[in-house]
Amino acid sequence: MFDFWYEYRRVVPKGFVRLLGKLAELADAGIPLHFFVGNHDMWVRDYFQQELNMKVYFQPEEFERNGKTFLVGHGDGLGPGDHGYKQLKKVFRNPVSKWLFGIFPPRLGMGLANYMSRRSRAQTGMSEETFLGEDKEWLIIYSKEQLQKKKIDFFVFGHRHLAIDYRLNENSRYINLGDWIRYYTYAVFDGTDLRLLSHKGMDEKIIRK
């Protein structure tokens, strides 16, 4: 949801006021909100819980709806590989690291964080737009590993910016939500099935296997 999020004690990052206002409107209407912390907003503390009555998750969470089991998470750091990021994630989530970053004035801290975010996206390049195949997509591998432990009907993640609807076996599917920048994709559960759709009618961009 954010290029970068850090909760200073008395400063809210600029640029998200309308989004936060809409989330507050939904919360005030009694609609439950669930937020899965990702690699660009891992320094979430308690602002969302206090201001928006939002449930915040730092790890994948299992849900059951209408007899169907869902495993939902952001997806970063799951599965094999990406060892450099996994080590960096431990450093970032360390309380000392959070405190040290908080020493920076917001103007300097947010400027540095946004620069690093743009640099990370530039390094990733076109690989974010390419389906790597069943044996190289880490979240597919992770989902299959979880299926060895228990039955899950739908694995729902969002770290990959591709919209993917992948059948793992006769009963289980991996859904990657894609993004709201290029594909405008989202998932809807109708009580029986989970469908991946595009708000802009770009359904042909969804990878279905």
VEXKE-78307 format. One record per residue (C-alpha): residue in three letters; x, y, z; residue number from 1. Coordinates in steps of 0.001 Angstrom, whole numbers, plus 524288, in hexadecimal, padded with zeros to 5 digits. Example, Ala and Ser with C-alpha at 12.3 -4.5 7.8 and 13.67 -1.06 7.14 Angstrom:
VEXKE-78307
+---------+-------+-------+-------+-----+
| residuo |     u |     v |     w | num |
+---------+-------+-------+-------+-----+
|     ALA | 8300C | 7EE6C | 81E78 |   1 |
|     SER | 83566 | 7FBDC | 81BE4 |   2 |
+---------+-------+-------+-------+-----+
END
This chain:
VEXKE-78307
+---------+-------+-------+-------+-----+
| residuo |     u |     v |     w | num |
+---------+-------+-------+-------+-----+
|     MET | 80000 | 80000 | 80000 |   1 |
|     PHE | 80B84 | 8090A | 8025A |   2 |
|     ASP | 818AE | 80B25 | 7FBE4 |   3 |
|     PHE | 81DBA | 80C73 | 809B1 |   4 |
|     TRP | 8177E | 80DA7 | 81717 |   5 |
|     TYR | 81DEE | 8119D | 823C6 |   6 |
|     GLU | 81666 | 81610 | 82FAB |   7 |
|     TYR | 81CC9 | 821B1 | 835E7 |   8 |
|     ARG | 81730 | 8253D | 8431E |   9 |
|     ARG | 81030 | 8316B | 83E34 |  10 |
|     VAL | 8119D | 8311C | 82F62 |  11 |
|     VAL | 80942 | 82A1F | 8254A |  12 |
|     PRO | 81013 | 82835 | 8180F |  13 |
|     LYS | 80B53 | 83200 | 80DF5 |  14 |
|     GLY | 803CD | 82D5E | 8020D |  15 |
|     PHE | 7FA8D | 82370 | 80818 |  16 |
|     VAL | 7F068 | 82C56 | 80E62 |  17 |
|     ARG | 7E54F | 8292E | 80501 |  18 |
|     LEU | 7E81B | 81A9C | 805B2 |  19 |
|     LEU | 7E87B | 81AB9 | 81488 |  20 |
|     GLY | 7DC00 | 822D5 | 81496 |  21 |
|     LYS | 7D50D | 818CC | 80C1A |  22 |
|     LEU | 7D9C8 | 80DBB | 814D3 |  23 |
|     ALA | 7D4B1 | 81534 | 820AF |  24 |
|     GLU | 7C79A | 816BF | 819CA |  25 |
|     LEU | 7C6D0 | 80813 | 81777 |  26 |
|     ALA | 7CA99 | 80538 | 82592 |  27 |
|     ASP | 7C04D | 80EC6 | 82AA8 |  28 |
|     ALA | 7B629 | 807BA | 82258 |  29 |
|     GLY | 7B92E | 7FB46 | 829C8 |  30 |
|     ILE | 7C0D0 | 7F485 | 81EE2 |  31 |
|     PRO | 7CBF4 | 7EC3D | 82475 |  32 |
|     LEU | 7D946 | 7F00F | 81F00 |  33 |
|     HIS | 7E4F6 | 7E6E2 | 81E51 |  34 |
|     PHE | 7F2A7 | 7EB7C | 81AE5 |  35 |
|     PHE | 7FDF1 | 7E263 | 81780 |  36 |
|     VAL | 80B02 | 7E8F1 | 819A6 |  37 |
|     GLY | 8141F | 7E7F7 | 80DF1 |  38 |
|     ASN | 8221E | 7EB1A | 80A86 |  39 |
|     HIS | 81F6B | 7F9A2 | 80854 |  40 |
|     ASP | 817B4 | 7FBDD | 814CE |  41 |
|     MET | 81DD9 | 7F2A5 | 81EA8 |  42 |
|     TRP | 81F7B | 7FDC2 | 82874 |  43 |
|     VAL | 8111F | 7FE27 | 82BC6 |  44 |
|     ARG | 80ED1 | 7FFB5 | 83A55 |  45 |
|     ASP | 8015F | 802C1 | 84012 |  46 |
|     TYR | 7FC45 | 80E41 | 83812 |  47 |
|     PHE | 7F31D | 80617 | 82F9D |  48 |
|     GLN | 7EDE2 | 7FE9B | 83B44 |  49 |
|     GLN | 7EB35 | 80ADF | 8433E |  50 |
|     GLU | 7E657 | 81406 | 83897 |  51 |
|     LEU | 7DF5D | 80A76 | 82F99 |  52 |
|     ASN | 7DC32 | 7FEE9 | 8386C |  53 |
|     MET | 7E39A | 7F6F7 | 82E4E |  54 |
|     LYS | 7E8AA | 7E93D | 8308A |  55 |
|     VAL | 7F725 | 7E8C6 | 82D06 |  56 |
|     TYR | 7FE74 | 7DC42 | 8297C |  57 |
|     PHE | 80D27 | 7DA74 | 828A8 |  58 |
|     GLN | 80C76 | 7CC24 | 82479 |  59 |
|     PRO | 80362 | 7C426 | 81BAA |  60 |
|     GLU | 7F654 | 7C18C | 82236 |  61 |
|     GLU | 7ECB8 | 7B685 | 82049 |  62 |
|     PHE | 7DE30 | 7B975 | 81EBE |  63 |
|     GLU | 7D23D | 7B104 | 81CB1 |  64 |
|     ARG | 7C68F | 7B62C | 8152E |  65 |
|     ASN | 7BAC4 | 7AE1E | 8112A |  66 |
|     GLY | 7C214 | 7A15A | 812B9 |  67 |
|     LYS | 7CDC3 | 7A608 | 80AB3 |  68 |
|     THR | 7DB3E | 7A7CA | 81093 |  69 |
|     PHE | 7E3AE | 7B363 | 80C9A |  70 |
|     LEU | 7F1ED | 7B612 | 80FA2 |  71 |
|     VAL | 7F3E9 | 7C4A6 | 80DA2 |  72 |
|     GLY | 8006F | 7CC88 | 80E73 |  73 |
|     HIS | 80859 | 7D6FE | 807C3 |  74 |
|     GLY | 811E9 | 7CCD0 | 802DD |  75 |
|     ASP | 81F3F | 7D316 | 804B7 |  76 |
|     GLY | 829C4 | 7CA23 | 80A13 |  77 |
|     LEU | 821EE | 7BD9D | 80834 |  78 |
|     GLY | 826EE | 7B1A6 | 8012A |  79 |
|     PRO | 834F2 | 7AE69 | 7FD36 |  80 |
|     GLY | 83F23 | 7B810 | 7F88E |  81 |
|     ASP | 8402B | 7C6D6 | 7FA84 |  82 |
|     HIS | 8492C | 7C488 | 80618 |  83 |
|     GLY | 84EF2 | 7D233 | 80574 |  84 |
|     TYR | 841A2 | 7D872 | 80723 |  85 |
|     LYS | 83E01 | 7CF1C | 81235 |  86 |
|     GLN | 84A0E | 7D359 | 819CE |  87 |
|     LEU | 84753 | 7E1A1 | 816DA |  88 |
|     LYS | 8395D | 7DFDE | 81B7D |  89 |
|     LYS | 83E3E | 7DB47 | 828C9 |  90 |
|     VAL | 846A1 | 7E77E | 829D5 |  91 |
|     PHE | 83B81 | 7F090 | 825DF |  92 |
|     ARG | 83206 | 7EA95 | 82F94 |  93 |
|     ASN | 83BA3 | 7EB85 | 83AC3 |  94 |
|     PRO | 836C2 | 7F56F | 844F1 |  95 |
|     VAL | 8442A | 7FBE5 | 84547 |  96 |
|     SER | 8439D | 7FE4E | 8368E |  97 |
|     LYS | 8362C | 8046B | 837DA |  98 |
|     TRP | 83AD8 | 80D40 | 842C5 |  99 |
|     LEU | 846F5 | 81175 | 83B53 | 100 |
|     PHE | 83EFA | 814DA | 82F3D | 101 |
|     GLY | 835B3 | 81CB5 | 837CB | 102 |
|     ILE | 840EF | 825A0 | 83B9B | 103 |
|     PHE | 84128 | 82B0E | 82DB8 | 104 |
|     PRO | 8386E | 836F3 | 82BAA | 105 |
|     PRO | 82C72 | 832A3 | 823A5 | 106 |
|     ARG | 830CC | 83A7C | 817B4 | 107 |
|     LEU | 83DE3 | 83377 | 8174C | 108 |
|     GLY | 838A9 | 8261E | 81B3A | 109 |
|     MET | 82D88 | 825D9 | 81173 | 110 |
|     GLY | 83654 | 82B1F | 806AF | 111 |
|     LEU | 84045 | 82058 | 808F5 | 112 |
|     ALA | 835C3 | 815CF | 809C2 | 113 |
|     ASN | 82F14 | 81A16 | 7FD2D | 114 |
|     TYR | 83C2A | 81A5B | 7F628 | 115 |
|     MET | 83F0D | 80C66 | 7FA8E | 116 |
|     SER | 83166 | 8082F | 7F66B | 117 |
|     ARG | 8333B | 80DB5 | 7E8A8 | 118 |
|     ARG | 840B9 | 80797 | 7E7C9 | 119 |
|     SER | 83B68 | 7FA4E | 7EBC5 | 120 |
|     ARG | 830BF | 7FB15 | 7E16D | 121 |
|     ALA | 83A94 | 7FF08 | 7D6F5 | 122 |
|     GLN | 84360 | 7F37C | 7DA57 | 123 |
|     THR | 837F8 | 7EA0F | 7D984 | 124 |
|     GLY | 83497 | 7EF33 | 7CC0B | 125 |
|     MET | 82CE1 | 7E6A8 | 7C2AC | 126 |
|     SER | 82E59 | 7DA75 | 7CB20 | 127 |
|     GLU | 82264 | 7DEE6 | 7D2AC | 128 |
|     GLU | 81A6E | 7DDD8 | 7C62E | 129 |
|     THR | 81EA1 | 7D01E | 7C26C | 130 |
|     PHE | 818C2 | 7C354 | 7C705 | 131 |
|     LEU | 824A3 | 7BAF0 | 7CA40 | 132 |
|     GLY | 81E31 | 7AD97 | 7C9C0 | 133 |
|     GLU | 81991 | 7A3FB | 7D3F5 | 134 |
|     ASP | 8272E | 79FD2 | 7D836 | 135 |
|     LYS | 82C42 | 7ADC8 | 7DA01 | 136 |
|     GLU | 820C5 | 7B533 | 7DF98 | 137 |
|     TRP | 823F9 | 7B55A | 7EE20 | 138 |
|     LEU | 81600 | 7B737 | 7F298 | 139 |
|     ILE | 81149 | 7AB96 | 7EAA9 | 140 |
|     ILE | 81C15 | 7A363 | 7F0B6 | 141 |
|     TYR | 81858 | 7A861 | 7FE38 | 142 |
|     SER | 809F2 | 7A552 | 7FBD6 | 143 |
|     LYS | 80D1C | 79772 | 7F7B1 | 144 |
|     GLU | 8155C | 79596 | 803E6 | 145 |
|     GLN | 809EF | 799FA | 80C4B | 146 |
|     LEU | 800E0 | 7907D | 80565 | 147 |
|     GLN | 80994 | 78581 | 80A2B | 148 |
|     LYS | 805C6 | 7895D | 81811 | 149 |
|     LYS | 7F72A | 78C01 | 816A3 | 150 |
|     LYS | 7EC4B | 78ED1 | 80D00 | 151 |
|     ILE | 7EAF2 | 79D00 | 808B1 | 152 |
|     ASP | 7E111 | 7A0DB | 7FE53 | 153 |
|     PHE | 7E69D | 7AE29 | 7FACF | 154 |
|     PHE | 7F413 | 7B414 | 7FCBA | 155 |
|     VAL | 7F2D6 | 7C2D4 | 7FB3A | 156 |
|     PHE | 7FF10 | 7CB50 | 7FA4E | 157 |
|     GLY | 802FA | 7D861 | 7F4A0 | 158 |
|     HIS | 811C2 | 7D9F9 | 7F4B2 | 159 |
|     ARG | 8132F | 7D6A7 | 7E647 | 160 |
|     HIS | 80DB9 | 7E1B5 | 7DE07 | 161 |
|     LEU | 8083C | 7D80B | 7D442 | 162 |
|     ALA | 7FA04 | 7D3D5 | 7D48B | 163 |
|     ILE | 7FABB | 7C4F7 | 7D546 | 164 |
|     ASP | 7F037 | 7BA97 | 7D6D3 | 165 |
|     TYR | 7F778 | 7AD99 | 7D78D | 166 |
|     ARG | 7F15F | 7A052 | 7DA28 | 167 |
|     LEU | 7F9FD | 7989E | 7E374 | 168 |
|     ASN | 7F1A4 | 78C55 | 7E33C | 169 |
|     GLU | 7E361 | 78895 | 7E187 | 170 |
|     ASN | 7DF62 | 78F8D | 7EE08 | 171 |
|     SER | 7E91F | 79A87 | 7F060 | 172 |
|     ARG | 7ECDD | 7A705 | 7E947 | 173 |
|     TYR | 7F738 | 7B164 | 7EAEA | 174 |
|     ILE | 7F23E | 7BF32 | 7E89E | 175 |
|     ASN | 7FB91 | 7CA92 | 7E763 | 176 |
|     LEU | 7F3C6 | 7D71C | 7E7BE | 177 |
|     GLY | 7FC66 | 7DEBD | 7DE5A | 178 |
|     ASP | 7FC0B | 7ED72 | 7E05E | 179 |
|     TRP | 7F3BE | 7F9B0 | 7DFBD | 180 |
|     ILE | 7FD56 | 8013A | 7D744 | 181 |
|     ARG | 7FD94 | 7FA31 | 7CA2B | 182 |
|     TYR | 7F3B6 | 7EF1D | 7CAA4 | 183 |
|     TYR | 7E9CA | 7F3F5 | 7D4C1 | 184 |
|     THR | 7E759 | 7E600 | 7D921 | 185 |
|     TYR | 7E025 | 7E108 | 7E507 | 186 |
|     ALA | 7DA00 | 7D45B | 7E9E8 | 187 |
|     VAL | 7CBDB | 7D1BF | 7ED9F | 188 |
|     PHE | 7C6E8 | 7C61F | 7F56D | 189 |
|     ASP | 7B8B0 | 7C329 | 7F239 | 190 |
|     GLY | 7B700 | 7B913 | 7FCEE | 191 |
|     THR | 7BB5B | 7ADD4 | 7F46B | 192 |
|     ASP | 7C637 | 7B242 | 7EB62 | 193 |
|     LEU | 7D0CD | 7BCA1 | 7EB72 | 194 |
|     ARG | 7D1BF | 7C47F | 7DEDC | 195 |
|     LEU | 7DCCF | 7CD5F | 7DA91 | 196 |
|     LEU | 7D7C6 | 7D908 | 7D2C0 | 197 |
|     SER | 7DC55 | 7E5FD | 7CD27 | 198 |
|     HIS | 7D511 | 7F27B | 7D082 | 199 |
|     LYS | 7D97E | 7F854 | 7C387 | 200 |
|     GLY | 7D554 | 7ECBE | 7BB4B | 201 |
|     MET | 7E344 | 7E7EF | 7B95D | 202 |
|     ASP | 7DFD1 | 7D9CE | 7BC69 | 203 |
|     GLU | 7E87B | 7D520 | 7B131 | 204 |
|     LYS | 7F430 | 7D994 | 7B936 | 205 |
|     ILE | 7F108 | 7CFAC | 7C3D8 | 206 |
|     ILE | 7F9B4 | 7C3A3 | 7C30C | 207 |
|     ARG | 7F12A | 7B78B | 7C468 | 208 |
|     LYS | 7F754 | 7AA13 | 7C4E7 | 209 |
+---------+-------+-------+-------+-----+
END
